[in-house]
Amino acid sequence: MNYMDKIFKEGKVHTYNILKKMCDVVDAPISVVNSSDDWYNKYTWTKIQQDDFRDYLTQYLYDNSKARSEIMSYPRKNKKNCKEVADWFVFGYGWKLKD
């Protein structure tokens, strides 16, 4: 069982959906996630793609209480908090920026 299957089986549907969306942005297969220690360096995205994904994730968290509960330590419906979590997500899991 790969990492993404495990996440989905554990009921972390929103984590899966977010990572799938991130992969779709760069046409990466979802199976690349956590496939190696440096999986996030295997693909690149532009600053615009990164910003668009961050905006998507901010809105996704803001609009979805179950996603907030799954992703956030303090899942309050607050746009600023959702943006901060999206910033940290992109920092920790986002693709490498194109030069």
C-alpha positions, 0 to 999 in steps of 0.5 A, a space after each residue: 500500500 502506498 502512502 496516498 492509499 494509506 491516507 485515503 484509507 485512514 479517512 483523510 479525504 481532504 488531505 488526499 484531495 489537497 495533495 491531488 490538486 497540488 499534483 494536478 497543477 504540475 501534471 504529476 501522478 499522485 503516486 509521487 507524493 512521499 515516494 522518496 525523501 525528496 519527492 517535492 523536488 521532482 516537479 516544479 511550478 511557477 510562482 503564479 501556479 504556487 500563488 494560485 494553489 495557495 489561494 485555492 487551499 485558503 478558500 478550500 479550508 475556509 469553506 470546508 469545516 471538515 477540511 479545517 478539522 483535518 488539516 488545522 490544529 485550531 480549525 477556526 473559520 478565519 480567513 487569516 488563519 486559513 491563509 497561514 495554514 496554506 502558506 505553511 502547507 506550500 512551504 512544507 509540501 509545495 513543489 520546487 519553484 522554477 527559476 
